[in-house]
Amino acid sequence: MTDTHASGTDVVDILTADHREMLELLGQIEGTADAGRRRDLADTVIAEVMRHAVAEEMHVYPAMAKHLPDGAEEVEHDKQEHDELVQVMKQVEGVDASEPAFLELIREMQSQLRHHIEDEESDQFPKLRAHIPAGDLVELGEKVETAKKVAPTRPHPHAPHSELFHKTIGPGVGMVDRLRDKLTGRSTG
């Protein structure tokens, strides 16, 4: 996704740009007749969603829990939504892109992602800007960009959605995922 590290862009702008790019990729899948291209686009969007979600769980969710009213409850809700997305993405990986079920799963993924994005952009992101100083949001954005570079690129339904897991085990899982991506020629953006 977009590397805004050098520009001093805050975390809200970074995550919002990610959202636009993920939805654009999903939209391209629906409009593509070629099954191979559909698979490449799906693999790319799955990798992007995973990197984005892991970066949120590592850095944004702890900040939300600490600074936002009812932040801990919102984080738990978001983690549940991430888990639902992981389940659908895992199913997408297992279906041939030429099958009708593939597009049905893509539509389900798109629906879940749109709901999650709406929650974040209409409610949580304004709260982040209201409760966390601008400089801290830029620093948080830098941490998110760094995390996305080492995050897993494949869904792991049994992995916990926790900051500790992502900071200790996650980089190793991400390294294995990127190696598998390279060996299999999987498209990841």
C-alpha positions in Angstrom: 0.0 0.0 0.0 1.0 3.6 0.0 4.2 4.4 1.8 3.7 7.7 3.5 6.5 7.4 6.1 8.5 10.2 4.7 5.6 12.6 4.3 4.6 12.7 8.0 1.1 11.6 7.2 -1.0 10.6 10.2 -2.3 7.2 10.9 -5.9 8.1 10.0 -4.9 9.2 6.5 -2.7 6.1 6.0 -5.5 3.7 7.0 -8.1 5.6 5.0 -5.9 5.3 1.9 -5.5 1.6 2.6 -9.3 1.3 2.7 -9.7 3.0 -0.7 -7.1 0.7 -2.3 -8.5 -2.5 -0.8 -12.1 -1.6 -2.0 -10.7 -0.7 -5.5 -9.0 -4.1 -5.8 -12.1 -5.9 -4.7 -14.1 -3.9 -7.3 -11.7 -4.9 -10.0 -12.2 -8.6 -9.3 -15.9 -8.4 -10.0 -15.2 -6.7 -13.4 -12.6 -9.2 -14.5 -13.6 -12.2 -16.6 -10.1 -13.8 -16.6 -9.9 -16.3 -13.7 -6.1 -16.0 -13.4 -6.4 -12.2 -13.1 -9.2 -12.6 -10.5 -6.9 -14.9 -8.4 -4.0 -12.4 -8.6 -6.3 -9.5 -7.6 -7.7 -11.6 -4.7 -4.3 -12.7 -3.5 -3.2 -9.0 -3.6 -6.2 -7.7 -1.7 -5.9 -10.5 0.9 -2.2 -9.7 1.5 -3.1 -6.0 1.8 -6.0 -6.6 4.2 -3.8 -8.9 6.4 -1.0 -6.3 6.5 -3.4 -3.6 7.4 -5.2 -5.6 10.0 -2.0 -6.7 11.7 -0.7 -3.2 11.8 -4.0 -2.0 13.4 -3.8 -4.8 16.0 -0.2 -4.0 16.8 -0.4 -0.2 17.1 -3.8 1.4 16.5 -5.9 -0.8 18.8 -3.6 -0.3 21.8 -3.9 3.4 21.3 -7.7 3.2 20.9 -7.9 1.1 24.1 -5.8 3.6 26.0 -7.2 6.9 24.7 -10.8 6.5 23.5 -13.9 6.4 25.7 -15.1 2.7 25.5 -11.9 2.1 23.5 -11.4 -1.5 24.8 -14.9 -2.4 23.8 -14.4 -1.0 20.3 -11.2 -2.9 20.0 -12.9 -6.1 20.8 -15.6 -5.4 18.3 -13.0 -4.7 15.6 -11.0 -7.8 16.4 -14.2 -9.8 15.9 -14.7 -8.2 12.5 -11.1 -9.0 11.6 -11.6 -12.6 12.6 -14.7 -12.8 10.3 -12.7 -11.3 7.5 -9.9 -13.8 8.0 -12.4 -16.7 7.8 -13.8 -15.4 4.5 -10.3 -14.7 3.1 -9.3 -18.3 4.0 -12.3 -19.6 2.1 -11.4 -17.4 -0.9 -8.0 -18.9 -1.0 -9.5 -22.4 -1.3 -11.9 -21.7 -4.1 -11.0 -21.7 -7.8 -11.4 -18.2 -9.2 -13.5 -19.5 -12.1 -16.2 -21.0 -9.8 -19.3 -19.0 -9.0 -18.6 -19.5 -5.3 -15.4 -17.4 -5.7 -17.4 -14.2 -6.6 -19.9 -14.9 -3.9 -17.1 -15.0 -1.4 -15.5 -11.9 -2.8 -18.9 -10.1 -2.4 -19.1 -11.4 1.2 -15.5 -10.1 1.9 -16.4 -6.8 0.3 -19.5 -6.4 2.4 -17.7 -7.2 5.6 -14.8 -4.9 4.7 -17.2 -2.0 3.8 -19.0 -2.5 7.2 -15.7 -2.4 9.1 -14.5 0.6 7.1 -17.7 2.5 7.9 -17.3 1.8 11.6 -13.7 3.1 11.6 -14.1 6.1 9.3 -17.3 7.4 10.6 -16.8 6.8 14.4 -13.3 5.6 15.4 -11.0 7.8 13.2 -12.7 11.1 14.3 -12.3 10.0 17.9 -8.6 9.2 17.4 -8.1 12.7 16.0 -10.1 14.2 18.9 -8.2 12.3 21.7 -4.7 11.9 20.4 -2.3 14.8 19.6 -1.5 15.2 15.9 2.2 14.5 16.4 1.4 11.2 18.1 -0.9 10.3 15.2 2.0 10.9 12.7 4.2 8.7 14.9 1.5 6.0 15.0 1.3 6.2 11.2 5.1 5.6 11.0 4.7 2.5 13.2 1.8 1.2 11.1 3.8 1.6 7.9 6.8 -0.3 9.5 4.5 -3.0 10.8 2.9 -3.6 7.4 6.3 -4.4 5.9 6.8 -7.4 8.2 3.2 -8.5 8.7 1.8 -11.8 7.4 0.3 -11.8 3.9 -2.0 -14.8 4.3 -4.9 -15.4 6.6 -4.2 -17.5 9.6 -7.6 -18.3 11.2 -6.1 -19.8 14.3 -3.7 -17.0 15.1 -4.7 -14.7 17.9 -5.6 -11.1 17.2 -3.2 -9.7 19.8 -0.5 -7.1 20.0 1.8 -9.5 21.8 1.4 -12.2 19.1 1.9 -9.8 16.3 5.0 -8.2 17.8 6.7 -11.5 18.8 5.6 -14.3 16.5 4.0 -12.3 13.7 7.2 -11.2 11.9 8.3 -14.8 11.6 4.9 -15.8 10.2 5.1 -12.8 7.8 8.6 -13.9 6.7 7.3 -17.5 6.0 4.3 -16.0 4.2 6.5 -13.8 1.9 8.7 -16.8 1.2 5.7 -18.9 0.3 4.4 -16.1 -1.9 7.7 -15.8 -3.7 8.0 -19.6 -4.2 4.5 -20.0 -5.5 4.4 -16.8 -7.6 1.5 -15.5 -5.5 0.6 -11.9 -6.2 0.8 -9.7 -3.1 0.8 -6.1 -4.4 
